Amino acid sequence: MKIAVSAQKPGPDSAVDPRFGRAGYFVMYDDEKNTWKTVDNKQNLQASQGAGIQSASHIVNAGAAVLICGHCGPKAFTVLRNAGVAVYSATAGTVAEAVESFKRGALKKLDSADVEGHW
């Protein structure tokens, strides 16, 4: 299973980015291979609109089954939910810590968007 985490910088030692659509990076963890990969999201940092939808498409196309982020808006959440990606909330710590918290069942699963669009 692949787990994507919104990140401020590349790599598992990065802080979790509280934003989703405008996160600088997504760090992907493959729990079957125990490997990390960083996906650049800079093209959405300055997008006037649609950053959440485009970021959600990135996550889906990367094959993630789980997304861990600080907050997720309604349009992005709909894209993720429709693709079968489960969304969990983590607002502090590193990417690696967020993944470990997910594995322990310590993160809250979001049933809907937790912020309005353009957050």
Backbone hydrogen bonds in HBPLUS format (Angstrom, degrees):
<---DONOR---> <-ACCEPTOR-->    atom                        ^
c    i                          cat <-CA-CA->   ^        H-A-AA   ^      H-
h    n   atom  resd res      DA  || num        DHA   H-A  angle D-A-AA Bond
n    s   type  num  typ     dist DA aas  dist angle  dist       angle   num
A0031-ASP N   A0001-MET O   3.00 MM  30  5.71 157.7  2.05 169.9 162.8     1
A0065-ALA N   A0002-LYS O   2.90 MM  63  5.67 164.4  1.92 148.3 150.0     2
A0066-VAL N   A0002-LYS O   3.38 MM  64  6.69 149.9  2.48 154.2 158.3     3
A0003-ILE N   A0029-TYR O   2.79 MM  26  5.08 160.6  1.83 148.2 154.8     4
A0029-TYR N   A0003-ILE O   2.74 MM  26  5.08 160.2  1.78 148.0 155.0     5
A0004-ALA N   A0066-VAL O   2.86 MM  62  6.16 172.1  1.87 154.3 154.6     6
A0068-ILE N   A0004-ALA O   2.72 MM  64  6.13 154.2  1.79 156.3 165.5     7
A0005-VAL N   A0027-VAL O   2.90 MM  22  5.23 140.5  2.06 134.0 146.6     8
A0027-VAL N   A0005-VAL O   2.90 MM  22  5.23 159.4  1.94 152.3 153.0     9
A0006-SER N   A0068-ILE O   3.03 MM  62  6.57 152.8  2.10 159.8 168.4    10
A0017-ASP N   A0006-SER O   2.92 MM  11  5.21 163.0  1.95 108.7 114.4    11
A0007-ALA N   A0025-TYR O   2.86 MM  18  5.05 168.5  1.87 142.0 139.5    12
A0025-TYR N   A0007-ALA O   3.11 MM  18  5.05 145.9  2.23 156.2 152.5    13
A0008-GLN N   A0015-ALA O   3.06 MM   7  5.80 160.5  2.10 167.2 168.5    14
A0014-SER N   A0011-GLY O   3.19 MM   3  5.73 165.7  2.22 116.8 120.7    15
A0096-ALA N   A0012-PRO O   2.93 MM  84  4.90 155.3  1.99 148.8 140.6    16
A0095-VAL N   A0014-SER O   2.85 MM  81  5.84 141.9  1.99 161.9 169.2    17
A0016-VAL N   A0093-GLY O   2.97 MM  77  6.14 160.5  2.00 160.2 157.2    18
A0071-HIS N   A0018-PRO O   2.85 MM  53  5.89 116.8  2.26 141.2 151.0    19
A0023-ALA N   A0020-PHE O   3.12 MM   3  5.22 166.5  2.14 115.0 114.5    20
A0041-ASN N   A0024-GLY O   2.99 MM  17  5.20 156.3  2.05 143.5 136.6    21
A0026-PHE N   A0039-VAL O   2.88 MM  13  5.10 151.9  1.96 148.6 157.0    22
A0039-VAL N   A0026-PHE O   2.71 MM  13  5.10 167.6  1.73 160.1 164.5    23
A0028-MET N   A0037-LYS O   2.63 MM   9  5.06 172.4  1.63 170.2 168.4    24
A0037-LYS N   A0028-MET O   2.87 MM   9  5.06 144.9  2.00 143.4 151.3    25
A0030-ASP N   A0035-THR O   2.93 MM   5  5.34 165.1  1.96 155.2 160.1    26
A0034-ASN N   A0030-ASP O   2.68 MM   4  5.46 125.6  1.98 145.6 162.6    27
A0035-THR N   A0030-ASP O   3.29 MM   5  5.34 145.9  2.41 133.2 140.5    28
A0044-ASN N   A0041-ASN O   3.04 MM   3  5.89 164.2  2.06 125.9 130.5    29
A0045-LEU N   A0042-LYS O   3.09 MM   3  5.20 159.4  2.14 107.6 114.0    30
A0054-GLN N   A0050-GLY O   2.97 MM   4  6.12 169.0  1.98 157.6 160.7    31
A0055-SER N   A0051-ALA O   2.87 MM   4  5.96 157.3  1.92 146.7 153.6    32
A0056-ALA N   A0052-GLY O   2.86 MM   4  6.00 156.2  1.92 145.9 152.8    33
A0057-SER N   A0053-ILE O   2.96 MM   4  6.22 153.7  2.03 145.7 152.9    34
A0058-HIS N   A0054-GLN O   2.99 MM   4  6.31 148.8  2.09 142.9 151.4    35
A0059-ILE N   A0055-SER O   3.06 MM   4  6.41 157.3  2.11 150.6 155.4    36
A0060-VAL N   A0056-ALA O   2.96 MM   4  6.23 164.0  1.99 154.4 158.5    37
A0061-ASN N   A0057-SER O   2.84 MM   4  5.97 169.3  1.85 153.4 156.7    38
A0062-ALA N   A0058-HIS O   2.93 MM   4  6.08 135.5  2.13 141.5 153.4    39
A0064-ALA N   A0059-ILE O   3.28 MM   5  5.83 164.8  2.31 163.5 158.9    40
A0063-GLY N   A0060-VAL O   2.97 MM   3  5.30 156.9  2.02 109.1 116.6    41
A0086-ALA N   A0065-ALA O   3.01 MM  21  6.38 159.2  2.06 149.5 143.4    42
A0067-LEU N   A0086-ALA O   2.80 MM  19  6.17 154.8  1.86 164.1 169.3    43
A0088-TYR N   A0067-LEU O   2.79 MM  21  6.15 159.7  1.83 162.9 169.9    44
A0069-CYS N   A0088-TYR O   3.07 MM  19  6.52 159.9  2.11 163.3 164.5    45
A0090-ALA N   A0069-CYS O   2.95 MM  21  5.59 155.2  2.01 126.0 132.5    46
A0114-ASP N   A0072-CYS O   3.04 MM  42  5.89 143.9  2.18 152.4 162.9    47
A0077-PHE N   A0073-GLY O   2.92 MM   4  5.97 157.9  1.97 151.4 158.8    48
A0078-THR N   A0074-PRO O   3.02 MM   4  6.14 154.9  2.08 143.2 149.0    49
A0079-VAL N   A0075-LYS O   3.16 MM   4  6.47 161.7  2.19 149.2 153.0    50
A0080-LEU N   A0076-ALA O   2.97 MM   4  6.22 168.1  1.99 157.7 160.8    51
A0081-ARG N   A0077-PHE O   2.80 MM   4  5.94 169.6  1.81 156.0 159.3    52
A0082-ASN N   A0078-THR O   2.92 MM   4  5.97 165.8  1.94 150.5 154.7    53
A0083-ALA N   A0079-VAL O   3.13 MM   4  6.29 134.2  2.35 138.9 150.3    54
A0083-ALA N   A0080-LEU O   3.12 MM   3  5.17 132.1  2.36  96.9 110.0    55
A0085-VAL N   A0080-LEU O   2.90 MM   5  5.08 161.2  1.94 151.8 146.2    56
A0084-GLY N   A0081-ARG O   2.97 MM   3  5.05 157.4  2.02 105.2 112.4    57
A0110-LEU N   A0087-VAL O   2.79 MM  23  5.61 166.3  1.81 150.7 155.5    58
A0089-SER N   A0108-LYS O   2.92 MM  19  5.59 158.4  1.97 158.7 165.1    59
A0098-ALA N   A0094-THR O   2.94 MM   4  6.22 152.9  2.01 147.7 155.3    60
A0099-VAL N   A0095-VAL O   2.99 MM   4  6.32 155.5  2.05 153.5 159.8    61
A0100-GLU N   A0096-ALA O   3.04 MM   4  6.29 159.8  2.08 146.5 151.9    62
A0101-SER N   A0097-GLU O   2.88 MM   4  6.10 154.9  1.94 147.4 154.5    63
A0102-PHE N   A0098-ALA O   2.94 MM   4  6.18 152.1  2.02 144.7 152.2    64
A0103-LYS N   A0099-VAL O   2.95 MM   4  6.26 160.5  1.99 151.6 156.4    65
A0104-ARG N   A0100-GLU O   3.07 MM   4  6.32 144.7  2.20 143.9 152.9    66
A0106-ALA N   A0101-SER O   2.85 MM   5  5.11 159.7  1.89 161.1 155.1    67
A0105-GLY N   A0102-PHE O   2.93 MM   3  5.06 153.8  1.99 105.9 114.5    68
